[in-house]
Amino acid sequence: MSMREAVVDLAAISRNVETLRAAVGGMPSMVVVKANGYGHGAIASAGAALAAGADWLGVVDIEEALELRAAGITAPILTWMHEPGAELAAAADARIDIGINSIDQLEDAASAGGVTVQLKVDTGLGRNGAAESDWERFFSAAVRHERAGRLIVRGLWSHLANAGAEADARQVDAFSHAIAAAQSAGLRPELLHLAATGGALSVPSARFGMVRFGIGAYGLSPFGGPAGVALTPAMELSATIIGVKRVPAGSGVSYGHDYVTAAETTLALVPLGYADGIPRAASGRGPVSIGGQRFHVAGRIAMDQFVVDIGESQVRPGDRAILFGDPSRGIASATEWAEAADTINYEIVTRIGNRVARRYVS
C-alpha cells in the first residue's frame, strides 16, 4: 500500500455504466474518459466501460485518444478540442473521429484528408460549436467536402448547459433545428447526441440517438443531490498517517493558526495537500475517517500535508486516513469534500495528482 493512494474499483465503473445504460433503455452510449478518466485512469476506466457495453469513448484532445490506441483499445473514439495545426491526419490514421467546432476546423480536416468528423453546434452553452448564424455555411461546406471525398461526416452533436428545465428545452429545440438544417443541406449523420449524464437521466427528450456518460460512470451524481439511480463511487482516497503527537491547549495548528486547540489533544499528520489535488478551500472543514471515526481537517491544508485533531482517540503512525470513497462504507463522499470546498465533485476526483498512486481492484 502506497503512502498516498487512490483505490479505483473497476467493477464499480462497470456496474455504473450498466446502470446508466439501463436507465436510458440500453440505447447507444459514449463513456467519457477525458482528463485521465476524471482522475481514475483513462485506460483502466475505458476497459471497464467497454466491458459494461459502452459503444464509444470520448476524450478532449488527440493526444488522449492516441494514448488509448497505444494501449490497444480499438473501440470508436471521439475527440473534440483541437488547436490550429493539430495533427488531424494522425488521428485519421488511428481511426479517431474528430469533433469539428468551426468552419476553419472543417477546412483543416478537409485538407488533412481521410478524416471522419462529428460536427458540433452551439445550442446554448456558449463554448465550442458552430454558432447558429454559421450553420448554413458550416453544413454546406461539410456537404461539399464529403461529396468530394475529402472527409466523412459521421455525427452531429452539442452539449447541454444544465441551466434548468426551460433552458434544456430550448437547447433540445435548437438541436432539433440543427438536425433539420443539416439534413436539408444534404448531410445524413448517423450519430446524433446532445445529453451527458445529467441530461440523459433527467431530460429524456435530449437523448436523441446516443448519450454520453461522464461523471456518472465513476459513481458520482451530476446533480446537487442524488442521481436518481444507484451509482457506486469508484475511487477511495487515503494516506498513511506519518506522525502523531500530543499537544497542550492553546496550540496553533498549521499556517496562520486558524485553528487553535481548545484543550490538550492529539494531532495526526496526513501526507496529502494541495499539490496532490486536495482543495485548500476545504481547510478546517474537509472530512477524514480514521479507524472508523469521522474527524475534520484542523487548520489550513498545506502543499504536502494537513493535520487532524483526533482528541483522545487511539491512532498510531501507519494507520490510514480515508478522505473519501463509497459512503455506504461509512466514509465521506467526494461530494462532501466538494461541499466543504464550495466546488463540485467533478473537481475533487479529477484534480487528484500524480503523486497519488492509483491501485486498481475489481
N, C-alpha and C positions, 0 to 999 in steps of 0.2 A: 504494500500500500504506500503510495507516494505521500509526501508531506502535504501537498496541495492536490486535491483530486476531484474530478467530476466523473462520477459513475453514470454512464449512459446505458439505459435499458433498451436495447434494440427491439425486444419483444413488445415493449410498451409502444414504441413508434409504430410497429406493425399493427398492433391492436387499435391504435388511434386511427390509422388510415382505414382499416376495415370498418370501424365505427362510423367515420365520416362518410365513407363511400355508401354505407347502408343508409345513412340519413338522407342522401340525395338520390336514392333509388338505384345505386350502382352505375350511374352514368359515368362517362369518361372523366378521368381526373388527372391533374398535374400536381405533384408534390414539389414544393419549392425548397431547395437545399442551398440557397444562396447564403453568403456570409458564413461559410463553413457550417452549413446546416444549422443556422441560428445558434451557433456556438456548440452544437452537439457533434460535429464532424460530418462533413458533406458526404464523403464516400460511404461511410458506415450507414448514415441515415438514408442515403439513396438506396442502398441494398435492402434495408428493412422496409422502405416504402414500396419498392418494386415487388418484394416478396408478398406484400399485402394486396397487390393488384393495381398499384398505380400505373397509369398508362404513359405518363410523361414526367419529366423532371424539369424544373425551372431554376435558372441561375441568373445573376445580373450580367456578368461580363464573359467574354470569350475565354479568358484565362481560366475562370472557374469551370466552364464547360469542358475545356481541354483536359483539365485535371481529372474529371470524371472519365473521360475517354481513356486517358493514360492508365487509369485503374481497371480498365477492362469493362466498363459499363457501356452497353450497346443500346440502351433504351433511347427513345426520342428525347431530345433536349432542346429547350428554347432559352435563348439569352437575349437581353433587351436593353442594355446600356452600353453605348459604344462612342469612343472619341473619334474625331475626324482622322481618317487614315488607318482605322482599325483593320486588322488582318482578316477581312471577311472571307477571303479565298481559303485561308487556313481552316476557318470554321466550316466552310462548304465541304472541303476535303474530308473533314471529320464528321460529316452528316449532322451538323448542328444547325437548327433553324435560327435565323436572325430576326429579332424584333426590330421593325423599322418604324421610326418615330417622326420622320420628316421627309420632304421631297428630296432634300440634299442627301440624306442617307439612302434613299431609294436609288438615286443616281449612282452612289458609290457601290451599292450592291449590284446594280446592272453592269457597272464597269468591271467588277470582280469576276462576274460570270459564274454560272452554275450554282448560285445561291438560292436556297429555299427560304422564303421570308414569311413573317406574320406581321401584318400591318397594324400598328397601334394608333388608335384615335383617342383624342381627349374628349371625354364625355362630361367633364365637370370637375375633375381632380386638379387640373391646372398644372400638371407636371409634364412628363413625357407624353408624346402622342400628337398627331396632326390636329391642328385646330379646325373647327367646323368650317371656317371660311376657306380652308385649303383642301377640303375633302374632294371637291370635284377635280381639281388638278392632280391631287395625290392619287386618286383612284384611276384617272385617265392615264397617268404616267405608268402606273403599275400594269394596267392592261396592255399598254404599248410594249413595255419591256417583256411581259410574259409572252405575248404573241410572237415577239421576235426571238424568243428562246433564250433571253439573257438571264431570266430568273423564273422561279415558280412561287406563286402566292398560295401558301397553304392555309393561312389563318387570318382572322380579323379579331382584334381584341381591345379591351380597355380595362380600367380599374376603378372601383368604387371609392368614393371619398369617405364613406361611412359617416355621413353628416346628418343622418336622420332619415325617417321614412319618406318625407317629401322629396328630399334631395336624391335619395336612392331611386325613387320612382322617376324623377326627371332624367337620371342617368340611364335607367333602363330604356326609357323612351328615346333618348339621344342615341343609344347604341343600336336600337331597332332602326332608327333613321339612317345611321351609318351603314348598316347591313343593306338596307334598301338602296342606298346611293351606290354602294359598291357593286351590287348586283345589276343595277341599272347601267353602270359603266361597263359591265361585261365581265366582272370578276365572279368566281364561284368558289370562295374559300370553304374548305371542308371543316375547319375548326373555328368556332365562334365562342369566345369566352370573355366574361366580364367579372364574375364573382370570385373572390378569395374566401377564406374560411368564414368570415363574418357574414358576407353576402350569401354564400352557399347555404348557410344554416337558417338565416332569418329573412332572406328575400328570394323566395322560390322563382319569381319572375326573372331574376338576374342569372339564372343557371345556364340558359341557352344550351350550347352543345357540349360544353366541358366546364368544369370548375377547377379552381386552384386551391390547394390546401397548403397553408404556410404554418403559422404558429399552432394551429390545432393539431397538426401531425405530431408535434412534440409534447402534446398533452396540456397545453395552456389555452385558456379562453381568450378569444379576441375581443370580448365584451368587458364591460366594467364588472359584471357579475358572472354567474355560471354560464357555461357554454350551451346548456340545454341538452347535451349528450354526454355520455360517460367517457371522459378522457382521463388518461393517466400521465402525469408529468414524467418525462423520460430522464431528466437529469437530477442527480443528487450531488450537491457541492459540499465538500467537507475539508477539514485540515486537521493536522496533528497539533495538539496543544504543546507548545515548546517551553513554556515557563509558567510556574505557579508561585505566588508569593503572598505572604501576609503583610498587610499594611494597617497603620493606625487610622482612626477617624481624622478627617480633615486632609486626607492625602489627595492631591490633584492627580488627575489621570489624563495622559496624552496632551497634545498641543493645546495651549490656551487655557488649560484647566477648566474646560466647560463642564466637566464632571468632577465633583469632589466627594469623597466617601463620607457618608453620614455617620458611620460607626466603624469600629475595627472590622476588617473584612479580608477576603481573599480575592486576588486578581489573577485571571488566567490570560495568557498571551497567545493569540491566534495569528499564524503567519500568512494572512491574506490581507491585501489592501487594494487601493485604487489602481495600482499597477497590474493587478490581477482582474480588474473589472468590478471590484466591489465599490458600489457608489458611495462617494464621500458624503453625499447628501443624506445618507441613512445613518450618519453619526448620531449616537445616542438613542437610536430607535430600531436598528436592524435586529431581527430576532435570531437567536442562536440556541440550538439544542445541544446539551452536553449531558451524557448519562441519563437520557430520558427526561431531563428537566429543561424548561424553557427559560432563557435569560435574554438580555438585550445588550447590544454594544454599549460600552461605557466610554463616553468621551468621543473624541474625533477619530475617524478612520484615517490612518496614515497610508503612505505609499505601499508599504510592505506588511503591515500588521495592524491589529486592533486589539483592544482589551475588553474582557468581560468580567464584571463584578459578580462572582459566584457566591458571595456571602459565606455561609458556613458549610456549603456543600463540599463533599469529598471528591476532589478532582486532582489528577496527577499528570505530570508531563507524559505525553504518549497517548493520552485519551483523545478521542475525536470530538471536534466541534462541527456540527452539521448546520449549515446556514439555511439551505432549502432543499426541497425534494418533493416527494409524494405526501401530501398532508394526511392521507389515510393512515400513515405510519406514525402520526403524532408529531411530525416536524412541520416547520413553516413551509410555505409555498413560495415560489418565485414571485407570485402576485403580492404576497405580504411584504416581501422586500421592495417591490415596486411601490407599494403604498407608503412604505417607510421613507423612500427616496423621492416621492412625488413624481414618479415616472410610470412606465408601462412594463409589463412582464417581458415583452419582446426584448427590451433593452437589457434587462437583468441577465438573461441567458446568453444573448448574442455577444455581450461585451466581455465575457469570461476570457481571460488572456492565455497566452501560450505557456506561461509558467505553470499553469494548472494542467496536470496530466489528465488525459481522457482515458478511462478504462471502460471497456465495453462488456456488457453482460447480456444474457438473453433470459 
